[in-house]
Amino acid sequence: HPAYDVRVEGRQTLLDHLHAKKGGAVLLTAHIGSWEVIARLLARKMEAPVAVVMAREQNFSTRAFAEQIRGRTGVRVIYADESELSVLTMLRAVREGSLLAIQLDRPTGGRSDRLVPLFGVDVAFPLGPFRLAQAAGVPMFQVFALREGHRRYAVRLEEPIRIEGRGEAAAVQGLRQAVLQLETAIRERPHQWFQFQPIANGAGRPPDYEIVPHISGRRAR
């Protein structure tokens, strides 16, 4: 198969971090474009250890195939639903120098989620990645791989996520910064955001707007 044509754009802070071999970091991305392209770029070309946090695929054959493909690129999978000790596995991985990749647009559905506006709608996002970065004392970066054509991608490196302080308020502020970056990416490439689950506001009812792959990022019901 021909190689991917990958163009890297944006802030080079993450690349500087990798070249300086400063250790682990938490990488945020979302179901927009292709995370697999980012994983291949980091694991193969940058020779960086990558661990992806994800829910276990229910279909066994699909899970086995995906694990085989990721294994070829040197990407490790940490299943968030494996046990309550999975957080310790994540913490150990990032402290040992891995890039811990977590999807921002998949809330846990539990008490660790926080409501943050996305296109004017209160949406639940996981606070856990930000608290984990605080505990490990590592930086956070958000990365998107946006499709530009057949096997052509633009890997966008966003501004580093700044978490000033150790408390929850500092983590929430970092979450808000990350959601703003996500909103910008969705607005530019709405047709590439794969969000098939309903998003409700804090009242637990459907919001006045639904988030859809639409040019404005939202539309009235």
C-alpha positions in Angstrom: 0.0 0.0 0.0 1.3 3.5 -0.7 2.4 5.5 2.2 0.2 8.2 3.7 1.0 11.7 2.7 1.1 13.5 6.0 1.6 17.2 6.5 2.3 18.6 10.0 1.0 22.0 10.8 0.6 24.2 13.9 2.6 24.6 17.0 5.8 22.5 17.2 5.8 22.3 21.0 4.9 18.6 21.0 7.6 17.8 18.5 10.1 19.8 20.5 9.0 17.8 23.6 9.7 14.5 21.7 13.0 15.5 20.2 14.2 16.6 23.6 13.1 13.3 25.1 11.5 15.0 28.0 9.4 12.0 28.9 5.7 11.2 28.8 2.7 13.4 28.0 -1.1 13.2 27.7 -2.4 13.6 24.2 -5.9 14.6 23.5 -7.7 13.9 20.3 -11.3 13.2 19.2 -13.3 11.2 16.7 -12.5 13.7 13.9 -10.3 12.7 11.0 -8.1 9.7 11.8 -6.4 9.0 15.1 -4.7 6.0 13.5 -2.7 8.3 11.3 -1.4 10.2 14.4 -0.5 7.0 16.1 1.5 5.8 13.1 3.3 9.1 12.8 4.3 9.2 16.5 5.1 5.5 17.0 7.0 5.0 13.7 8.5 8.2 12.5 9.0 9.8 15.9 9.8 6.5 17.6 7.7 7.6 20.6 6.0 5.0 22.8 2.2 5.5 22.3 -0.5 4.1 24.6 -4.1 4.5 23.5 -6.9 4.6 26.1 -10.2 3.2 24.8 -13.3 1.2 25.6 -13.2 -2.5 24.7 -14.7 -3.3 21.3 -17.7 -5.6 22.0 -17.2 -7.6 18.8 -14.4 -10.0 19.4 -13.3 -10.4 15.8 -13.3 -6.7 15.2 -11.3 -6.1 18.4 -8.7 -8.7 17.4 -8.3 -7.2 14.0 -7.9 -3.7 15.4 -5.4 -4.9 18.0 -3.4 -6.6 15.3 -3.2 -3.4 13.2 -2.3 -1.2 16.1 0.4 -3.8 17.2 2.1 -3.4 13.9 2.7 0.3 14.5 3.9 -0.3 18.0 0.8 1.2 19.6 -0.3 -0.2 23.0 -3.9 -0.3 24.0 -5.1 0.4 27.6 -8.7 -0.6 28.1 -10.4 2.0 30.4 -13.1 -0.5 31.3 -10.7 -3.3 32.2 -10.8 -2.7 36.0 -10.8 0.1 38.5 -7.0 -0.2 38.4 -6.8 0.9 34.8 -6.2 4.5 36.0 -3.0 3.3 37.7 -2.0 1.6 34.5 -2.4 4.9 32.6 -0.5 6.8 35.3 2.4 4.3 35.2 2.5 4.4 31.4 2.8 8.2 31.2 5.3 8.3 34.0 7.5 5.8 32.2 7.6 8.0 29.2 4.6 7.0 27.0 2.4 9.4 25.1 -1.0 8.6 26.6 -3.7 9.2 24.0 -7.3 9.8 25.1 -10.4 10.8 23.2 -11.9 14.0 24.5 -15.4 13.6 23.0 -16.3 10.4 24.8 -17.6 11.2 28.4 -17.5 8.4 31.0 -21.1 8.9 32.1 -20.0 9.1 35.7 -19.2 11.7 38.3 -15.8 12.6 36.8 -17.5 14.3 33.8 -17.9 18.1 33.7 -20.3 20.2 31.6 -18.6 22.6 29.2 -20.2 24.6 26.4 -19.7 23.2 22.9 -21.4 25.4 20.2 -23.5 26.9 22.9 -24.7 23.6 24.3 -23.7 22.2 27.7 -21.9 19.0 26.9 -20.3 16.4 29.3 -16.6 15.9 28.8 -14.2 13.7 30.9 -12.1 15.6 33.5 -10.0 12.5 34.2 -7.3 13.1 31.6 -6.6 16.6 33.1 -6.5 15.3 36.6 -4.2 12.5 35.4 -1.8 15.0 33.8 -1.8 16.9 37.1 -1.0 13.8 39.1 1.8 12.7 36.8 3.2 16.2 36.3 3.3 15.9 32.6 2.2 18.3 29.8 -0.9 18.0 27.7 -1.2 18.4 23.9 -4.2 18.1 21.6 -3.7 16.7 18.1 -6.0 16.2 15.1 -5.4 14.3 11.8 -7.7 16.0 9.3 -8.3 14.3 6.0 -7.4 16.3 2.9 -7.8 13.7 0.2 -7.1 10.1 -0.6 -4.5 9.0 1.9 -3.6 12.6 2.5 -3.8 14.1 6.0 -3.0 17.3 7.8 -1.8 16.6 11.4 -2.6 19.7 13.4 -0.7 20.4 16.6 -2.7 22.7 18.9 -1.4 25.0 21.5 -0.3 23.1 24.7 -3.0 22.8 27.3 -2.0 24.8 30.3 -3.0 23.6 33.7 -1.8 26.1 36.3 -2.2 24.6 39.8 -3.1 21.3 41.4 -6.8 21.7 42.2 -10.0 20.8 40.2 -10.5 24.4 39.1 -7.2 24.4 37.3 -8.1 21.1 35.6 -11.5 22.4 34.5 -9.8 25.5 33.0 -7.6 23.2 31.0 -10.7 21.2 29.9 -12.3 24.4 28.7 -9.2 25.3 26.6 -9.3 21.8 25.0 -13.0 22.0 24.2 -12.4 25.4 22.4 -9.7 23.7 20.3 -12.1 20.9 19.5 -14.9 23.2 18.6 -12.6 25.0 16.1 -11.6 21.8 14.5 -15.2 20.6 14.2 -16.3 23.9 12.7 -13.6 23.7 10.0 -14.2 20.0 9.1 -17.7 19.2 10.4 -18.2 16.3 8.0 -15.2 14.5 9.5 -16.5 14.4 13.1 -17.9 11.0 13.8 -20.4 11.6 16.6 -23.2 9.2 16.5 -24.4 9.5 20.1 -26.9 12.1 21.3 -25.5 14.9 23.4 -27.7 16.2 26.2 -27.4 19.3 28.4 -27.1 19.4 32.2 -30.9 18.9 32.7 -30.7 15.5 31.1 -33.0 16.5 28.2 -32.2 17.1 24.5 -30.6 20.5 24.0 -32.1 23.2 21.9 -29.5 22.4 19.3 -28.2 19.0 18.3 -24.5 18.6 17.3 -24.4 17.2 13.8 -21.9 17.1 10.9 -23.2 20.4 9.6 -21.4 23.5 8.3 -22.1 25.5 11.4 -21.5 22.6 13.7 -25.1 22.7 15.0 -28.6 23.1 13.7 -32.0 23.8 15.3 -34.2 20.8 16.0 
